[in-house]
Amino acid sequence: MRNPGLTRRQLLMGGGMTAGFTALPFRAQAARHHTCMDGLAGLEAAVEIAEDHWGVPHIRARSIADAFFANGFVVARDRLWELDFGHRQALGRLAEIFGPDFVPSDTANRLFLFRGDAAAELARFSPQVQACARAYVAGINARLDQLRASPELLPPEFRIFDYAPLTWDVLDLIRIRAEPAGNTQGEIRRARLAARGGLSHDTLTTPLEPAHELRVPDGLDVHAISENDLGLFGVLQTPLPLGAAHPPGDAAHRRMNSGSNAWVIAPTRTVTRRPILANDPHLGFGVPGPRYVIHMSAPGLDVIGGGTAGMPGVMQGHNAHIAFGRTNFHIDQEDLFILRTHPTQPDQYFHNGTWKQMEITHTTIAVRGEAERDVMLRYTTQGPIVSADRAHHRATAVSATWLYPGANGLLVNIGLNLARDWTSFREALRVHTSPTNFTYADTQGNIGWQAAGGLPARADGHDGLLPAPGDGRYDWHGLQALEMLPSTFNPARGWFATSNEMNLPPNYPAQERRVSFEWRDRFRYNRVAHMLDATPHAGVADCAALQHDTFSQLALDVVGLLGNVPPDLTSAASLLRAWNGRIEADSPAAALYEIWWTRLERALYAVLIPPHLRELLPGPINATVQLGLLRTPDTRLGPVPATARDTMLVETLRAAMAELRQRLGPDMAAWRWGTLHTITLDHPLADIPAIKAQFPQPGGHQTGTGGDSYTVMARWYNPLAKGPDPYRTTGGASYLMVCDVGAWDNSVFLNFPGQAGDPRSPHYADFLPAWLKGQMQPLLFSTSRVKAATISRTTLKPIKKS
C-alpha cells in the first residue's frame, strides 16, 4: 500500500526526514586528558576506559569480572542520583530521606522483597555470573568511597536534600523483585463493572485477543470489590508523593503506551547479506533518559549497547557474536485473591477447607523528622497481603511470577551479554521475569525471536482477568517453562518484527496456557511489516528511517471516512484530503488531524460509555475499536448509524478547527503539529524549587516534534490530560539502535537526552539536537574506531598488594 504522492525511496527513507539520517562524522584526535584513579577496592587489575565525544565509556579490562566492576563504577559516576533513588525506592528506604509521606511506598516495597534465601538464589547462577554481579556492586561502592572522600563531587540532589547514597550489597540484586505490570487494576475494574452490569463495556477500552469471553470466577462477590482491595499493591503503581517523582503522564497512560519496536532481517533480505537487528524501546521522557550506553571488553566478553542504572550489563545491543533487542511482550503475571478471614482471629484465612495462620514479619521504617515506624507485613499461600477489611472479614493477597524462587529481573543481562549462539541466548532467558519479546541475530546469519518472562500455571476456570476467591480453588500451580512461550528461528518470511501487538502464533494454545488477553493495537506493527515486505533488500539506513517513520495509516483511514462537508469546513477537508498521512512536526494537516482525532475519541466515548460506568472506564475508547465503529457504524450511534457517524465527523472537525484557531491563530497554513506536540524535559523532582533552579530544561522550553501513539516513531501524548498542554509529548523512543550484524562498526544509535544525570556534565543533554533531527550516530565497536574517537581516558587501578 503506497502513501499517496511519495516515491518508493521516500517511503523507505521517511519522506521529509531523509536528510536527517546522515551520521555526524567522528574525527580522529588524541585524548584530551587522562585521569588515573588508584586504590579501588574490589578491582583485580587495571582497567582502561576510553570515552568518545558522546560520553560513551569503552571499557577494556583483563577479566570479565573487572569489566563489570567498571560498569558499576561509571554508572555510579554518571548516574548516581538516579541509581541511588531507584535503589532506595526498591528497598523501601525513601522515608528516611524524604519524610513520612513515603512510609506507604516503603511499606509496599518491603512487602514485595524476596523472602527466601537470597544467598542460595545467587548461588543458583553460574560462578561467572556471580562474580560479575559481585564486581558490579563493588564498582558502585568504590565510586561511593571516592565521594565520601570528596563530597563536593556528589550530584546536586544529595546536597539539596542533605543525605548520602546507600552502600550496595550484592544480595540486593536478588532481594529486589517488585515489577508490577498494572493489570491487577484491570481485575478490579472488571469486577466493579460486573457489579454494575457493565462488564461487556470493558472491551471498548481493552479488547481481548485472542477472542475470549469475560466471566466472573465462581464464588467471587463482585459487589464487595473496590479500589481499596489493591491496597499496598496500588501504592506500588501510583506516583510518589514528592513533586513529579515519576515519568510524565499518569500511570495508566504510561502503561497504555510503553512498548517498543524491534525487528530482525535475515541475510537474504538485506543489502549487506548479513542480518540486521533494529530496536527502539519506548519509555517516558525526562532527564536523565532511561538508557545508559556502555561498551565492555575483556577476554571472553565484548559487548556494547544500552543498559539501565542498577542493572549490570547491556539490555539492548550486541557482542562479538550476537545482537539482541527487546520489546514488551504481554504476560498476565499478577493475580488478586480475595480471602475470607476469621471473624475473631483476623490473621487467619480460610484455605482448602481449613483456617490457616498468616505469616507475620515486622520491619522498622526510619522516617526523617519523626519517630521510626514499626510495620507488620503479612503473607499467605498465594503471596503478600496487600489490604485487609476486618469489618467484613476480607483480605487481598497477590500472586506474582517475579516473587518465585529462580526468577530474577536484575542479573539476566550478564548471561545475555556472554551468550554466543541461539542455545546459550535462550538458556540465559530462563531466569528472566519481565514479559519480553527478545529478538536475536548472529554472525552465522541466523535470526530469531523468543518470548520470555514468568508464565503462571493457573488453575482451571481462572483466566486472570478478574480477582478470584482465595479459598484454594484458583491457586497457581507454579510457573510454566520457557518452552511454553512462543519462539521462532530463521522464519521463512525472512524477517521477524514486534511492536507489542498480539503475536501469539495461529496454532498456539492460547486458551490453555493463558499468557494474556491484553495487547497493544497493531498500527505500528502493520506499518513495520508493510515496509519490510516492500523492501526486498534493506540496509541500516532503511531501518533507521523506519524507526523515524511518521506515516499513519490510521489517520488516512479516518480522513477517508469524511464525506461531504458544509461550506465552512471546505478548507479543512481539502487540507486533510491532500495530506500524505505523515504526522510531522511542521505539518498543518497533522495538527488538524490530531485535534480532530482527540475530539472524535471524546465524542465516541460520550456515546458508548453510559454515565454510571465512566468512573470505572475513564477512556479513551481503544483506537482499533474506534476505527471499526467509524467504518461500520451500528445502532449504538443512533437509529440511523451512518448518518450519526457522518454528523459526528463533521461536528468534531468543526470543533477541532475552532480549537486550532484559538491555539494557533486563524492562518491554517501557519499551523504546526510541533507547536502543540512539544517536549519538555524535566528532572523527576522539578516541582521542588531548588531542583528546578539547578536542573535547567535541556534545549530550552517546549521543543516540538512529530509522531503520535500510532506511528512507528512513537511520540505519545495524553488526550485526557488536564491543563494547557494536553498534546505535550510524554514518551517515546529515546534509545534507538540498528545493528549490522558482523560488520559491527556500521551499527548506529541514538541516546536521548544524554549519558549523564548531572547538569554539570557536558553529556547531560548533548544528544538532544541529533535526536530531534534523527541523526543516527556510529555505535563504535572495533579497537581502531574507538581509538580514533577517544577524547578522554580514565585508568582504574586496584589497591596495591603488599
C-alpha positions in Angstrom: 0.0 0.0 0.0 1.6 3.2 -1.2 1.5 6.6 0.5 -0.1 9.0 -2.0 2.4 11.2 -3.7 5.6 9.5 -2.3 8.2 7.6 -4.3 9.4 4.2 -3.1 12.7 5.8 -2.0 10.8 8.4 0.1 8.8 5.5 1.6 11.9 3.8 2.7 13.8 6.8 3.9 11.0 8.5 5.9 9.8 11.2 3.5 10.9 14.7 4.5 13.3 13.3 7.2 15.6 11.6 4.7 18.4 14.2 5.2 18.3 13.6 8.9 19.9 10.2 8.7 23.4 11.4 7.8 25.6 10.4 10.7 27.9 13.0 12.2 31.4 12.0 11.4 34.0 11.2 14.1 37.3 12.9 13.7 40.4 11.1 14.8 42.1 13.0 17.6 44.3 12.5 20.6 42.7 12.1 24.0 42.4 15.5 25.7 43.1 14.3 29.2 43.9 11.2 31.2 42.7 10.5 34.7 44.1 7.8 36.9 42.1 6.5 39.9 44.1 4.4 42.4 43.2 2.1 45.3 39.8 0.8 44.2 38.6 -2.0 46.4 37.2 -5.0 44.6 39.2 -4.5 41.4 41.7 -7.2 40.4 43.7 -5.4 37.7 44.0 -2.1 36.0 41.1 -1.2 33.7 41.3 1.4 30.8 38.2 3.4 29.9 38.2 5.4 26.7 35.4 7.9 26.3 34.1 9.3 23.0 32.6 12.7 22.5 29.1 11.4 23.5 30.5 10.3 26.8 30.1 6.6 26.0 32.7 4.6 28.1 34.6 1.9 26.2 35.9 -0.3 28.9 38.9 -2.6 28.4 39.6 -5.0 31.3 41.8 -8.0 31.8 38.9 -10.1 33.2 35.2 -10.2 32.6 34.5 -9.5 36.3 36.7 -6.4 36.2 34.7 -5.2 33.2 31.6 -5.4 35.2 33.3 -3.6 38.1 34.0 -0.7 35.7 30.3 -1.0 34.6 29.2 -0.3 38.1 31.8 2.4 38.6 30.9 4.5 35.6 27.2 4.2 36.1 27.7 5.5 39.7 29.9 8.2 38.3 27.4 9.4 35.6 24.0 8.5 37.1 24.5 8.3 40.8 21.3 10.1 42.0 19.1 8.0 39.6 20.9 4.9 40.7 20.5 5.6 44.4 16.9 6.9 44.2 15.8 3.7 42.4 17.7 1.5 44.8 16.3 3.3 47.9 12.8 3.0 46.4 13.1 -0.7 45.7 14.5 -1.4 49.2 11.8 0.7 50.9 14.2 3.4 52.2 12.8 6.7 50.9 11.0 7.9 54.1 14.4 8.2 55.9 15.3 10.9 53.4 12.0 12.4 52.3 9.8 12.1 55.3 6.5 10.4 56.4 4.7 10.7 53.1 6.9 7.9 51.8 6.0 5.4 54.5 3.3 3.7 52.3 5.8 3.4 49.5 8.5 2.0 51.7 6.0 -0.5 53.3 4.8 -1.7 49.9 8.3 -2.2 48.5 9.4 -4.1 51.6 6.3 -6.3 51.4 7.4 -7.4 47.9 11.1 -8.1 48.6 12.2 -11.7 48.1 11.7 -13.6 51.3 13.7 -16.7 50.5 17.3 -17.5 50.9 18.9 -14.8 48.9 22.4 -16.3 49.1 21.1 -19.6 47.9 19.3 -17.8 45.0 22.6 -16.1 44.0 24.4 -19.5 44.2 22.0 -20.9 41.5 23.7 -18.7 38.9 27.0 -19.8 37.3 30.2 -18.8 39.1 30.9 -16.4 36.3 27.6 -14.6 36.7 28.0 -14.5 40.4 31.5 -12.9 40.0 30.2 -10.3 37.6 27.3 -9.4 40.0 29.7 -9.0 42.9 32.1 -7.0 40.8 29.3 -4.6 39.6 28.3 -3.9 43.1 31.9 -3.4 44.2 32.3 -0.9 41.3 29.4 1.1 42.6 30.7 1.0 46.2 34.2 2.0 45.0 32.8 5.2 43.5 30.9 5.8 46.7 34.2 5.5 48.6 35.7 8.2 46.4 32.7 10.5 47.1 33.0 10.1 50.8 36.5 11.5 50.5 35.4 14.2 48.1 31.7 15.0 48.8 31.8 18.1 46.6 31.6 15.7 43.7 28.2 14.4 44.8 25.4 15.3 42.3 23.3 18.3 43.4 20.3 16.3 44.7 22.3 14.9 47.6 23.4 18.4 48.7 19.9 19.8 48.2 18.3 17.1 50.4 21.3 16.7 52.6 21.9 12.9 52.5 24.4 10.3 51.4 23.9 7.5 48.9 23.4 3.9 50.1 26.2 1.4 50.1 25.2 -1.6 47.9 25.0 -5.3 48.8 25.2 -7.9 46.0 22.2 -9.7 47.6 20.1 -6.6 46.9 20.2 -7.8 43.3 18.4 -10.9 44.4 16.0 -9.4 47.0 14.6 -6.6 44.8 11.7 -8.2 42.9 8.8 -5.8 42.5 7.8 -5.4 38.8 4.1 -4.6 38.9 2.6 -4.5 35.4 -0.7 -2.9 36.3 -3.1 -5.5 35.1 -4.4 -6.1 38.6 -6.0 -2.7 38.3 -7.9 -4.1 35.3 -9.0 -7.0 37.5 -10.6 -4.6 40.0 -12.1 -2.5 37.2 -13.8 -5.6 35.6 -15.2 -6.8 38.9 -16.7 -3.4 39.6 -18.1 -3.2 36.1 -19.7 -6.7 36.6 -21.3 -5.4 39.9 -22.9 -2.6 37.8 -23.9 -4.9 35.0 -21.4 -3.3 32.6 -18.8 -5.9 32.1 -19.4 -6.0 28.4 -18.3 -2.4 28.1 -14.7 -3.2 29.2 -13.7 -4.5 25.8 -14.4 -1.0 24.4 -11.3 0.2 26.1 -9.4 -3.1 26.4 -10.4 -5.5 23.6 -9.4 -9.1 24.3 -7.1 -11.0 22.0 -7.4 -13.9 21.1 -11.2 -13.7 21.3 -12.2 -14.6 24.8 -15.4 -14.3 26.9 -15.1 -12.5 30.2 -16.5 -14.5 33.1 -16.8 -13.8 36.8 -15.0 -16.6 38.7 -17.3 -18.9 40.7 -17.7 -17.7 44.3 -16.4 -14.1 43.7 -18.7 -11.4 45.2 -18.1 -8.6 42.7 -20.3 -6.3 44.8 -17.7 -6.3 47.6 -14.8 -5.4 45.3 -13.4 -1.9 45.5 -10.2 0.0 44.7 -9.3 -0.4 48.3 -8.6 -4.1 47.6 -5.4 -3.1 45.7 -4.1 -1.6 48.9 -0.3 -1.6 49.0 -0.1 -3.1 45.6 -1.8 0.0 44.3 0.7 2.1 46.2 3.5 0.5 44.1 1.7 1.6 40.9 0.9 5.2 41.8 3.2 8.3 41.6 5.4 9.0 44.5 4.3 12.0 46.6 7.3 14.2 46.1 6.6 16.6 43.3 6.8 14.9 40.0 8.9 11.9 41.0 7.8 9.8 38.1 7.8 9.9 34.3 5.4 12.4 32.8 1.7 11.4 32.4 -0.4 9.3 34.7 0.4 5.7 35.4 -2.4 4.3 33.2 -1.4 6.5 30.3 2.2 5.3 30.5 1.1 1.6 30.7 -1.1 2.1 27.7 1.8 3.5 25.6 5.0 1.9 27.0 6.4 -0.5 24.4 8.9 -0.7 21.6 9.6 -1.7 18.1 12.0 -4.4 17.2 12.8 -6.3 14.1 15.4 -8.7 12.7 16.1 -9.2 9.0 17.7 -12.3 7.5 20.8 -12.0 5.2 18.6 -13.0 2.2 16.7 -9.7 2.6 19.5 -7.2 3.3 21.8 -5.3 1.0 24.7 -6.4 3.2 23.9 -10.1 3.0 24.3 -10.0 6.8 21.4 -9.9 9.4 20.2 -6.5 10.6 18.6 -6.0 14.0 16.8 -2.8 15.0 15.3 -1.8 18.3 13.9 1.3 19.9 12.4 1.0 23.4 9.5 3.4 24.2 9.5 4.9 27.7 8.7 8.1 29.4 10.8 11.2 28.5 12.8 13.0 31.1 16.3 13.7 32.4 18.2 11.5 32.7 17.0 9.3 30.0 16.2 5.6 30.7 19.3 4.1 28.9 23.0 4.4 29.6 25.2 3.3 26.7 28.3 1.3 27.6 30.9 -0.9 25.9 32.7 -3.6 27.9 35.6 -5.6 26.7 37.7 -8.4 28.3 38.9 -11.8 27.2 35.7 -13.7 26.5 33.5 -10.5 26.5 33.0 -7.7 24.1 29.5 -6.1 24.4 28.0 -2.7 23.6 24.6 -1.2 23.9 22.0 0.4 26.1 21.8 -0.5 29.8 20.0 0.9 32.8 21.2 2.2 36.1 21.2 -0.5 38.7 21.1 -3.5 36.3 24.5 -4.9 35.3 25.3 -5.1 31.7 23.6 -4.3 28.4 19.9 -4.6 27.8 19.8 -3.9 24.0 22.9 -4.2 22.0 25.4 -6.7 20.6 28.6 -8.6 21.5 31.1 -10.1 19.0 28.8 -13.0 18.1 25.1 -11.9 18.5 22.9 -8.9 18.5 19.8 -8.7 20.8 16.8 -6.5 21.3 13.6 -6.4 23.3 10.1 -5.1 23.4 7.3 -5.6 25.9 5.5 -8.9 25.5 2.3 -9.3 27.4 2.1 -12.0 30.1 -0.5 -11.6 32.8 1.9 -12.1 35.7 -0.2 -11.0 38.7 -3.5 -12.1 40.2 -5.5 -10.8 43.1 -7.0 -13.4 45.5 -9.9 -12.4 47.8 -9.5 -14.2 51.1 -12.1 -14.9 53.8 -10.6 -14.1 57.2 -11.6 -15.4 60.6 -14.3 -13.3 62.4 -12.3 -13.2 65.7 -8.8 -14.0 64.5 -8.2 -11.8 61.5 -4.8 -13.1 60.8 -6.2 -16.4 59.9 -7.7 -17.1 56.4 -9.8 -19.9 55.0 -7.9 -22.1 52.5 -8.5 -25.6 51.2 -11.1 -26.3 53.9 -9.2 -25.2 56.9 -8.2 -22.0 58.7 -4.6 -21.1 58.2 -2.4 -18.6 60.0 -0.9 -15.8 58.0 2.9 -15.5 58.4 3.7 -12.1 60.0 7.0 -10.3 60.0 8.0 -6.9 61.4 10.1 -4.3 59.8 11.2 -0.9 61.0 11.0 2.1 58.7 13.1 5.1 59.6 11.3 8.4 59.0 13.1 11.7 58.6 12.0 14.2 61.3 9.8 11.7 63.0 10.0 8.5 65.1 10.6 5.3 63.2 7.6 3.2 62.3 7.1 -0.5 63.2 5.2 -2.1 60.3 3.7 -5.6 60.1 3.9 -7.5 56.8 1.6 -10.4 56.3 1.9 -13.4 53.9 -0.3 -16.2 52.8 -0.1 -19.2 50.5 -0.9 -17.0 47.5 1.5 -14.3 48.4 1.7 -11.0 50.3 -1.4 -9.4 51.9 -1.9 -6.0 50.3 -5.1 -5.0 52.0 -7.5 -6.1 54.8 -11.1 -5.2 55.7 -11.5 -6.6 59.2 -15.1 -5.3 59.5 -16.1 -7.5 56.6 -13.7 -10.4 57.2 -11.8 -10.0 53.9 -8.2 -9.6 52.8 -6.5 -9.4 49.4 -3.4 -11.4 48.5 -1.2 -11.0 45.4 0.4 -13.8 43.4 3.2 -12.6 41.2 5.6 -14.5 39.0 8.5 -12.3 39.9 8.3 -13.4 43.5 9.1 -17.1 42.7 12.4 -18.7 43.5 14.6 -18.8 40.5 13.1 -15.7 38.9 15.3 -12.6 38.6 14.9 -9.3 37.0 18.4 -7.8 37.6 21.0 -10.3 36.6 19.7 -11.6 33.3 21.8 -9.2 31.2 25.0 -10.8 32.3 24.1 -14.2 30.7 22.8 -12.5 27.6 25.9 -10.4 27.2 28.1 -13.6 27.4 25.9 -15.6 25.1 27.5 -16.8 21.8 24.6 -18.5 20.0 20.9 -19.2 19.9 21.2 -22.0 22.5 23.1 -20.0 25.1 21.0 -17.0 24.4 17.8 -18.8 25.2 19.3 -20.5 28.2 20.1 -17.1 29.7 16.4 -16.2 29.5 15.2 -18.9 31.8 15.6 -16.6 34.9 14.1 -13.5 33.1 10.9 -12.3 34.8 9.6 -9.4 32.8 7.3 -10.2 29.9 9.6 -9.6 26.9 9.9 -10.2 23.2 13.6 -10.9 22.7 14.9 -10.6 19.1 18.1 -12.2 18.0 20.6 -12.3 15.2 24.1 -13.8 14.9 27.2 -13.7 12.8 26.4 -17.1 11.3 23.3 -15.5 9.6 20.6 -16.7 11.9 17.7 -14.6 13.2 15.2 -15.5 15.9 12.5 -14.5 18.4 11.9 -15.8 21.9 9.1 -14.6 24.2 10.3 -14.8 27.8 9.1 -14.0 31.3 7.4 -15.7 34.2 4.2 -17.5 33.0 1.9 -18.7 35.7 0.2 -22.1 35.6 -3.3 -21.0 36.5 -6.0 -23.3 37.9 -8.7 -24.4 35.5 -11.5 -21.9 35.3 -9.3 -18.9 36.0 -8.1 -16.6 33.2 -6.6 -13.9 35.4 -8.9 -11.1 34.1 -10.8 -10.7 37.4 -9.9 -11.3 41.0 -10.5 -14.9 42.3 -11.6 -16.3 45.6 -8.6 -17.2 47.7 -10.1 -20.4 49.1 -7.6 -22.6 47.2 -9.6 -23.5 44.1 -7.8 -20.9 42.0 -4.3 -21.1 43.3 -1.4 -21.1 40.9 0.5 -24.3 40.3 3.9 -22.8 39.9 5.4 -21.3 36.7 5.4 -22.8 33.2 8.7 -23.4 31.5 10.3 -21.1 28.9 9.4 -23.7 26.2 5.7 -22.9 26.8 6.2 -19.5 25.4 6.4 -19.0 21.6 9.5 -18.6 19.6 10.8 -18.8 16.0 14.2 -19.4 14.5 15.0 -18.4 10.9 11.4 -17.7 9.9 10.6 -18.4 6.2 9.4 -14.9 5.7 13.0 -13.7 6.1 12.2 -11.2 8.9 10.5 -11.0 12.3 9.1 -7.9 13.9 7.2 -7.0 17.0 5.6 -3.8 18.2 3.7 -5.1 21.3 0.8 -6.4 19.2 -0.8 -9.8 19.9 1.8 -12.0 18.3 0.9 -15.5 19.6 1.2 -17.8 16.5 -2.1 -19.1 15.0 -1.6 -22.6 16.3 -0.5 -21.5 19.8 -2.7 -23.0 22.6 -3.7 -19.6 23.9 -6.7 -20.7 25.9 -4.8 -23.5 27.6 -1.7 -21.5 28.6 -3.5 -18.2 29.2 -0.5 -16.0 28.5 -2.5 -12.8 28.1 -5.6 -11.4 26.5 -4.5 -7.7 26.7 -2.2 -6.3 24.0 -1.4 -3.1 22.1 -3.0 -2.0 18.8 -1.4 -3.3 15.6 -0.9 0.0 13.8 2.9 0.3 14.4 3.4 -3.4 13.7 1.4 -3.2 10.5 3.4 -0.3 9.2 6.7 -2.1 10.0 5.5 -5.3 8.4 4.4 -3.5 5.3 7.7 -1.7 4.9 9.8 -4.8 5.5 7.7 -6.8 3.0 8.0 -3.9 0.5 11.8 -3.8 0.8 13.4 -6.8 -0.9 16.9 -5.8 0.4 17.0 -3.4 3.4 20.1 -1.6 4.7 21.0 0.0 8.0 19.8 3.4 6.7 16.4 1.9 5.7 15.9 0.6 9.2 16.9 3.9 10.8 14.5 5.6 8.5 11.7 3.2 9.5 12.4 3.9 13.2 11.7 7.6 12.4 8.7 6.9 10.2 5.7 9.1 10.9 3.2 7.7 8.4 -0.2 6.9 10.0 -2.5 4.5 8.1 -5.0 5.1 10.9 -5.0 8.8 10.1 -5.6 8.2 6.3 -8.3 5.7 7.1 -10.1 8.2 9.3 -9.7 11.0 6.7 -11.1 8.7 4.1 -14.4 8.4 6.0 -15.0 12.1 5.8 -17.9 12.7 3.3 -19.5 15.9 2.1 -18.9 18.8 4.5 -20.6 22.2 4.9 -19.0 25.2 3.3 -17.4 26.4 6.5 -15.3 23.2 6.6 -14.3 23.0 2.9 -10.8 24.3 3.5 -10.3 21.9 6.4 -11.5 18.9 4.4 -9.3 19.9 1.5 -6.2 20.2 3.8 -6.8 16.7 5.1 -7.6 15.1 1.8 -4.4 16.4 0.2 -2.3 15.2 3.1 0.1 12.3 2.9 -0.7 10.9 6.3 2.6 11.8 7.9 2.4 13.1 11.5 5.3 15.5 11.0 6.1 18.4 13.3 5.8 21.0 10.5 2.6 19.7 9.1 -0.6 21.8 9.4 -2.7 18.8 8.3 -1.2 16.7 11.1 -2.1 19.3 13.6 -5.7 19.4 12.4 -6.0 15.6 12.3 -4.6 15.1 15.8 -7.0 17.5 17.4 -9.8 16.1 15.3 -8.9 12.6 16.4 -8.9 13.6 20.0 -12.3 15.2 19.6 -13.6 12.1 17.9 -12.3 10.0 20.8 -14.3 12.1 23.3 -17.4 12.1 21.1 -17.4 8.3 20.8 -16.8 7.9 24.4 -19.8 10.0 25.3 -22.0 7.9 23.1 -20.6 4.4 24.0 -19.9 4.6 27.8 -23.0 5.1 30.0 -22.6 7.8 32.6 -22.8 5.3 35.5 -19.7 3.5 34.2 -17.5 6.5 33.3 -15.9 6.5 36.7 -14.6 3.0 36.0 -13.9 3.5 32.3 -12.3 7.0 32.1 -11.3 6.3 28.5 -10.2 6.6 25.8 -12.0 4.1 23.6 -9.4 1.7 22.1 -8.3 3.0 18.7 -8.9 -0.2 16.8 -12.5 -0.3 18.3 -13.0 3.3 17.3 -11.9 2.8 13.7 -14.0 -0.3 13.4 -17.1 1.5 14.6 -16.5 4.5 12.4 -16.1 2.2 9.4 -19.1 0.1 10.2 -21.4 2.2 12.4 -24.1 0.4 14.3 -27.2 1.3 16.4 -25.0 2.3 19.3 -24.6 5.5 17.4 -28.3 6.0 16.9 -31.2 4.7 14.9 -29.6 5.8 11.6 -25.9 4.9 12.3 -24.3 6.1 9.1 -25.9 9.5 9.4 -25.0 9.8 13.1 -21.4 8.8 12.2 -21.2 11.4 9.4 -22.6 14.1 11.7 -20.1 13.2 14.4 -17.2 13.5 11.9 -18.4 16.9 10.8 -19.1 18.3 14.3 -15.8 17.2 15.7 -13.9 18.6 12.8 -15.6 21.9 13.3 -14.7 21.8 17.0 -11.1 20.9 16.1 -10.9 23.9 13.7 -12.2 26.2 16.4 -9.7 24.8 18.9 -6.8 25.2 16.5 -7.8 28.8 15.6 -7.8 29.6 19.3 -4.4 27.9 20.0 -2.5 28.7 16.8 -4.3 31.5 15.1 -6.6 31.9 12.1 -4.0 31.1 9.3 -4.2 27.4 8.6 -1.0 27.5 6.6 0.9 28.6 9.8 -0.4 25.7 11.9 2.2 23.2 13.0 1.7 19.9 14.9 5.1 20.5 16.6 3.8 23.8 18.1 1.4 21.7 20.2 3.3 18.4 20.4 6.1 19.7 22.5 8.8 18.0 24.6 9.6 19.5 28.0 12.4 17.6 29.7 12.1 18.0 33.5 14.0 16.4 36.3 11.8 13.9 38.1 11.7 16.3 41.1 11.3 19.5 39.1 8.4 20.7 41.2 10.9 21.4 44.0 12.3 24.9 43.5 15.9 24.1 44.5 15.9 21.2 41.9 14.3 23.4 39.2 17.0 26.1 39.8 19.9 23.7 39.3 18.5 21.5 36.6 17.6 23.6 33.5 15.4 22.2 30.9 17.6 20.9 28.1 17.1 22.7 24.8 15.0 25.4 26.4 11.3 25.1 26.9 8.9 23.2 24.6 10.8 21.7 21.7 8.3 20.5 19.0 8.3 17.0 17.5 6.2 14.8 15.2 4.7 11.4 15.6 1.9 10.1 17.8 0.9 7.0 19.7 0.3 5.0 16.5 3.3 5.9 14.3 6.4 3.8 14.2 8.2 6.9 15.5 6.1 6.8 18.6 5.8 10.1 20.4 2.8 9.9 22.7 0.6 12.4 24.3 -2.3 12.0 26.8 -5.6 13.2 25.2 -7.2 13.1 28.6 -4.6 15.3 30.3 -5.9 18.4 32.1 -4.1 21.7 31.8 -2.9 24.0 29.0 -0.8 21.4 27.2 -2.8 18.2 26.5 -0.8 17.5 23.4 2.6 17.6 25.1 4.8 14.7 24.3 5.2 12.4 27.3 7.2 9.5 25.9 8.6 7.5 23.0 11.9 6.1 21.8 14.8 7.8 23.5 17.3 5.0 22.8 17.4 3.7 19.2 19.8 1.1 17.7 20.4 -0.6 14.3 23.0 -3.3 14.3 24.8 -4.5 11.1 25.5 -8.0 12.4 29.1 -9.0 11.9 30.2 -5.6 10.4 29.6 -4.0 13.8 31.2 -0.6 13.1 28.3 0.1 10.7 25.8 -0.1 13.5 24.2 3.2 14.6 22.4 4.5 17.7 20.8 7.5 19.5 20.5 8.0 23.2 18.4 11.0 24.2 18.9 13.3 26.0 22.5 12.2 27.1 24.6 9.9 29.1 24.8 11.9 32.4 22.3 12.8 35.0 24.3 15.7 36.4 23.7 19.1 34.7 27.4 20.0 35.3 28.3 17.3 32.8 28.8 18.1 29.1 26.8 14.9 28.4 23.7 15.9 30.3 21.7 16.7 27.1 24.2 16.8 24.3 22.2 14.2 22.3 19.1 16.4 22.0 19.9 18.1 18.7 20.9 14.9 16.9 17.9 13.1 18.3 15.5 15.8 17.2 16.9 15.6 13.7 17.0 11.8 13.6 20.8 11.8 13.0 21.8 8.3 14.0 25.4 8.1 15.3 28.0 5.3 14.9 27.9 2.7 17.6 31.7 2.3 17.6 33.0 -1.2 18.4 36.4 -2.0 16.9 39.5 -1.0 18.7 40.7 1.2 15.8 37.4 3.1 15.6 37.2 3.5 19.3 40.8 4.8 19.5 40.1 7.3 16.7 37.1 8.7 18.5 38.6 8.8 22.0 38.7 12.3 23.6 39.5 11.3 27.2 40.9 8.3 29.1 40.5 7.0 32.6 42.5 4.3 34.3 41.1 2.4 37.2 43.6 0.7 39.5 43.2 -1.7 42.3 44.5 -1.5 45.8 48.2 -2.2 45.7 49.1 -5.6 47.0 51.7 -5.7 49.7 
